[in-house]
Amino acid sequence: MGVRGVTGEFAAATDYSPDGHAARADLIRRTLAELAGLSPASEADRHAAAHLRERLEAQLAWHDSGEPLRMLRGQFGLINVIRDSVDLLPRGDDDRWRDVAARLAAVPEMLASWRTSLDLGLEKGLVAARRQALEAADQAERFAGVHDALVTSYGDGPLAGELAEAAAVAHAAYAATAGYLRTDYAPRAAERDGVGAERYAVAARQILGADLDPAEAYAWGWAELDRIEAEMAAEIERIRPGASWAEVAAYLDGTHCVTGVDAYRGWLQDQHDRAISTLHGTHFDIAEPLREVEVVIAAGSTAGSPYYTPPTEDLSRPGRTWWPVAGRERFAIWRELTTVFHEGVPGHHLQIGGMMAAGDTLSRFAKTSRVSAHSEGWALYAERLGDELGWFSDPGTRLGMLAASALRAARVVIDIGVHLDLPLPDGSRWTFDKACEVLRERGHAAAHRIRPEVARYFGWPAQAISYKLGERAWLTARQAASRRPGFDLRRWHTTAVGLGPIGLDGLVDALKDVG
């Protein structure tokens, strides 16, 4: 569980074979049966039990629908998880470096077990989309060599040879997996990108912690996109009256930017640090271990988006934000200030990092089994809060915040439209190129993000809707609580981030009497 920061006995490998998935499904069934016979004694226990039940039922539906046998996506998929699980292991003494070597040496075993599941899926007709197989093959190919820097950082100590050998084995496994996906799997994969209504409903429950009315959400997404674009038009007039979006974006790219990866990293770190110092003691009570976020440049990543990894449960590893550079040397910081607040403070770091710092007030299950719409919705709420607090006083950065919000609204319509084959407002149908066009023209995505973003939506059904639908739920919850006399936003924030993960079904009820 190194990726999620949970400490415990080290295990070199996870079994992704059909037997491994079956064992996890059996454990879920036994746990649900045992949970049904328990009577929680406190409100905290009832909350923990409700979250456990909802998450396990959603996971079991995923197992029962055959998804483990077609668990393949090109962005943020298993290959990326395995790579990150190496990079995030603690280091420092030779005992810990031996764990790193063991994890590296186990990469072939994990990838082979995954291929066994994919092969069974092919036999059963449970297949992923060809596009995802090819995207994942490209990623696996790029990872052949990705651990060299880690091995070099160890130096010439007694484990240098073992680490180098283990890394070589891991790199060979990535290359072999790329060949398997491209040559063996892709020719037998599905042509269609969309997963259809039945699979989408299972995915949406996992992502939202609620059942989805896709027609309502699709219509709302288009309306929200229209609303944001009207606000963007007003902001563009403030910056350069009469200019187009493209003209203003080009102007800001040249005037609100930094050059060089080191300058980019330094700017990001400064913004994280400033947010923490500004918010602590005013709108939030930030625990001392959370008053640090480490910025990491995600070298070799082609993901379109930055992401966050939490501190370890023992807080020995800080929370980190990871920033892909995608070959860039100039960085348009007017676009990215809002993402600092999303990934760092008051976004993921305060909420997800806060779970890791919560000690025994949250169950271990709550720390490891999050609800995407709860966490991503909070992070999008954090961006909006930054606007309310006047952090986007520079019109360029406020336009960047609005553009990011438009991108999230575009995600809603692309994701639901693609996977359920719903028509666009003009009656046309979704294709990969049409999704790229909508993300570029209506979502105002930066050029380097468009293709990897769309590939991600196509391969990870319902995850893309979690941001905007989650934000909508958080705003509804705050509005309901604010009607109470004496409402205090700082107290509401502190309680909200301390509750741990909640599905959208229960979010308003959990927070309506807080503050």
N, C-alpha and C positions, 0 to 999 in steps of 0.2 A: 504493500500500500504506500510505497514511497512517493508516488505521484501525488497522492492526496494528503500526505504528511502524517499518516497514522503510524506510530511506532509499534514495534512488536518483534517477535522472533523472525529473523531473516529467512526468506525462502528464495532460492535462486530463480525459480521458474513458476509460471502459471500454466495450467493445463487448459488449452483451448480446443481439445479434441471433443468429439461427441460424448465420450465418457465423462470428461471434465464438466461439460455443460449439463449433462444429465445429473451428475452428483450435486451441482449447485441447485438445479430445479428441485431435486428431492429434499435438499436442505430447506429450501423455501417452503415446500409443502409441510414439512415437519414443524417448522417454526410457526407457520400460520395456525396449524392445529393446536400447538401448545399455547399460542397467544389467545386463541378463542376460549381457553379454559381459565384464563387469568382475570383477576379483578383489580385494576389499578387502584392504589390507595390514595393518590394525590392528584392534583390537577396536572402537575409536571409529568407524572406517570401516564395519565390519560393522554396527554399531548404526545408523549413519546410512543405510546402504543398505537395511537391513530396514525402517526407518521409511518411507523414500522409496517402496519397493516396495509396502508395505501401503497407504499413503495413496493412491498413484496407482492401484492396482488398485480400491480402493473408489470413487475419483472416476470412473474409467472405467466402472464398473458403473452409476453414477448417470447418466452421459452416455448410455450404451447403452440405458438403460431409458426414455429420453425425458423425463426429469425437467426438463431445461432449458426445455422447451416448456410446462411448467405450474409454473414456479418462482414461486409466488405464495403469500405468507402475510401475514396481517394484522399480526402482531407480530414485530419483529426481522427483517423482510423487506428486500427490495431498496430500497424507498423509504426506510426508516430508514438503511440502509447509505449511500445517496447523500447523505442529509442529514448524517450523521455525517462523511462524507468531506470535506465542506466545513468543518464546525466544527473538525475536528482538523488541518487544514493549518497549518503554522507561519506565524506572522505576525511583524511587527516592523519590517521595512524595506519600501520600495515594491516591490522585486523580488518579495518573498514575497507581498505583497498583490496583485500582478499574477497570481500563481498562483491566489489565492483568487478573483479576478474571472474567470479563465479556467475554473476549476472550476464556478463559478456559471453561467457562460454555457453550459457543456457539459451542464448538467442536462437540458435538453430533448432533446439528442441521446441521452443515455443512456436516458432514459425511453422515447423513441421506439424505440430499438433493442430494448428489453425488450418493448414492445408488439408489435413484429414477431414475436418468438418466441411470445408468447402467442397471436397470431392464427394462426400456423402450427399451434400446438397445438390450437386450436379446429378447424381444418380436418382434422387427423389424429385427432380424438377423444381427444387427450391433454389433459384439462382438470383444473383445480383445482376445489376446492369453492366453491360460491356464497358460503358464509359468509366464506371468506377474501377473496374479491373485494370484498365489501361492507365488511369490516373494513379492508382496504387502501385502499379508496376514502375511508373516513372519515379515515384517517391522512393520505392525500395532501391532502385538503381542509384539514385542520388545519395542514399544512405551508405552505400558501399565505400567506406572511408571516413564516415562521419565521426567515429570515435578516436581518430588518430590524435586530435588535439588533447583529448582527455588523457590518453596514454602518455603523451609527451609531458603533460603537466605533472605527472608523478615523478619524473626525473630518472636517475640511474640507480634507484634503490634496489633491494633484493627481489622485488616483485616485478621489475621492469620487463623481464623476459616473459613471465607468465601473463602479464597484462597485454603485451604486444601479441602474443600468440592467441589469447582469447579474443582480442579485437579483430585479428585477421579471420578467425573462425566466424565471428559475428558478421563481418563485412561480406564474407563468402556466402553466408546464409541470406543476407539481404539481396545479393546479386542472384542467387538461385531462386528466391521468391519472385523477383522481378521476371525472370524467365518463365517460371510456372504461370504467373498471372497473364503474361502476354501471349505465351504459346499454347498453354493447356487450357486455361480457364476462359480467357476472353472469347475464343471462337465458339464456346458453348454457352456464353452468358446471354442475358436477355437484351434485346434491342431497345425495349421500352425503358425510359428513365423513371416514369411515374410508378408509384407502388400500388395505387388504387385505394378505394375507400376503406376496405377492411384492414389492410396493413397500416394505413394512415391513422385510423382510429386507435390502434394499439400504440403506435408511436406517439400520438398526441397525448394520450393518457400518461405515458412515461414522461414526456417533456413538460406537460402542464400541471400534472396532478389534478386534472379535471377532464371531464368529457368536453369535446369541442363541437360546437355548431359551425361546421365549415362554411356554410352559405352566409351566415351572419358575419363571421370573421372575415371572409373574403370581401364582402361589401364594405365592412368597416375599414378594412385596410386601404381600399381605393379612396374612401372618403377622407381618411386620415392623411393620405398622401396628398390629396388636393389641398387640405388645410395647411399642411406644412409648406407646400410650394407657394401658397399665397403669402405666408410669412417670410419666406425666402425672398420673394420678389420685393417686399418692402425693405428688407435688409440690403439687397443689392442697390436699391435706389439711394440708400444712405451712403454706400461706399463709392459708387460711380453712377450717378444718375443717367439713365438711358442706356446703360450697358447691358449686355446679355450675361447669362451665367458663365458662358465660356470665357468671355472677355474679363470678367471679374476674377474668375478662378485663375486665369493666366497672370493677371496683375498680382494677385496675392501670392501665387507660387514664386514670383520673382522678388517680392518685397517682404514676405513673412515666411522666411525659410532659414535653415542652417545648412552649411556645407560640410560634409565629412561625417563618418560614422562616430568618431569620438565627440565631435561637437553635438551631434544628435543625442548620444547617450547622456552627455552632460546636461543638455537642456531638459531631457526627460527626467533625470534625477532631481534637478532643481525644482521642477514643477511638482513632483511627488512630495518632496520635502516641504515645499511651501503650503501645499494643501493640508498636510498633517498639522503644521504649526498654526495655520489659520483656523482650522475646525476644532481642534482640541480645546475643550473648555468653553466653547461657544454653542455650537449646534450638536456636538457629540462629546461623549466622555470616552476618550481613546485610551485603552489599556497600554501601559508602558511598553510591553513587548511588541505592540503593533505600531509603534511610532517610527518604524523603519520599513521601507519597501526597497528592495534591490532591483534596479533596472538591468536587464540582460538583453543583449543583442542576440537574436535567434539566428545565428549563422547557419547557412545552408537551407533554411526554411523557405518554402515557396507559398506558405499559407498567406492568404490575403489579409488576415487580421492578427493583431496582437492578442495575447492571452495571459492568464494569471495562474500561478501555482501557489498554494497556500504554504504557510510555515509548517514545520513538523509539529506533532502533538507536544513534544517536549520543548518546542520553540528554539531548538538549536539551529534550525535553518530558517531564515527569514522568508516572508512572503516575497514573491518575485513577479514582476511583469516582464513578458517576453515580447520583443519587437522585431518582426521580420524586416529585412532591408530590401529584399527582392532586387538586388543589384543596383540600388540607387546610391547616389553620392550627394544629392540635394534632397532635403526633406521639408515638405510643406507643413510647417508647424501650426499654421492657422487652422488646418484641418484636424490636427492631432491633439490639441489641448483638451478637447472634450473626451477623447479616449483615455487620457491620463486619469480623469475623474472616474471613468467607467471601470477601468482595470484596477486602479489603485484606490485612492481615498477621495470621496467617501463610498466608492463602489465596492468591487469584489473584495478588496483587502479588509475593509471594515466588516463586511458581512461574513465572507467565507473564512478570512483570517481570524475574525472574532470567534467563530465556532471552534477553531483549533485552540484558541486561548481561553475557552470557557471552562476548562477543567471538567469537574463532575456535574456541572449544571446541565450539560447536554449528554445524551447517550452517545456511545461510540458510533452507533448506527447513524445517528443524525449527522455526525461529522464526516461520514463516508458516503452517504446516500442522499445526495442533494436533488432538488427539483429544479430543473433548468429554468423554468419560467419564474420561479421565486428568485433565483440568484441573478439571472440576466435582466429580469424586470427591475430588481433593485438597482442594478448597475445603470440601467437606462434612467431610472428615477434619479440616481445620483447626478447624471449629466444635467437633467432638468433642474435639480436643486442648485447646481452651480450657476445656472442662468438666473434663478430666483435670487441668488446671493450676489449677483452682479459680477461674477468672475469672467464673463465674456464682454467686458466693457469695450474692448476693441471690436469694432464691427466685423472685422475679418474673422476673429475667433468665434463670434456669435453665428456668423454665416456657416462656419465649419461645424458648429454644434447642430444647426438646423439641417445641414446637408447629411450629417450622420443620422439624424432622426428620420430624414426622408429615406435613407438607405434601409433603415430598419422597417419602415412601412412598406417599402418595395419588397423586402424579404417576405412579408406576410402574403402579398398577392402572388409573388412568384412561386413560393413554396406550396401554398394551397392549390394554386392554379395548375402547376405542373403535375403534382401527384394525384390530383383528382380530375385532371383534364377539363377544367372549367374554362369557358371562353373569356377572352379579354373584353373590355367594354365595347370595342369595335367589332366584336364577333370573331376575331381571328383566334388561332390556337397557339398554345405555347410550344416553343422549340428551345433548344439551347441558345441559339442565336437571338431569338426573341427575348429570352430572359436576360441575356447580356445587354441587349438594347434598352430594356426597361430599367435595368440597374444603372446603366450609363446615363440615360436621358431623364429618367424620373427619380432614380435613387442617387444620382449625382456622385457615383462612386469614383474614386481615383482610378486611373487607368490600370495601375499595377494590381488592383484588387479585383477587377471585374471577373476575369476568367476563373481564378481559384475560388472566389466567393460562390459563383453559380455552380461550379462543380461540387462544392460543399453542400449546397441546398439540395441538389439532385441526389446526392448520396446519403444524406442524413435527414430523412423526412421528419418534419415538424419542429426540428431544432430551431430553424430560422424564425418561426413565429413566436418563439418564447420571449423575445425581447419586448416587442411592442404589446403583446397581450399580457405579458407580465407587468410591464409599466402601467398599463391600464388598470390592472388589479391593485397595484400599489397605490396609485392615485385615488382610486375609489375607496380603499381602506383608510387613507389619510383624511379624505374628505368626510367619511363617516365619523371618524374619531374627533375631528376638529369641531363638530357640532356640539360637543360636550362643553359645559362651562369650565373655564380654567384650563383649557387645552394648552399643553406646553410641548412645542415641537421637539425640543432637545430631549425631553423625557420620552416622547413617542419614538424618536429615532433610537435611543438607547435600548428601549424595550424591544423594538422591532428587530434590531440586529441580534439581540440576545435570545430570541425565541427559537432560533434554529430553523431548519427548512420546513416549509408548509406548502402543501399543494394549493393551487389557486381556488379550489373548492372551499377551503377553510380560511383563507387569508383575511377576508373582511371581518368575519366573526371573531377571529383571534385578536384583532387589533382595534376593533371599534370602541372598546371601553378603555383604551390605553391613552395616557397623556393628560 
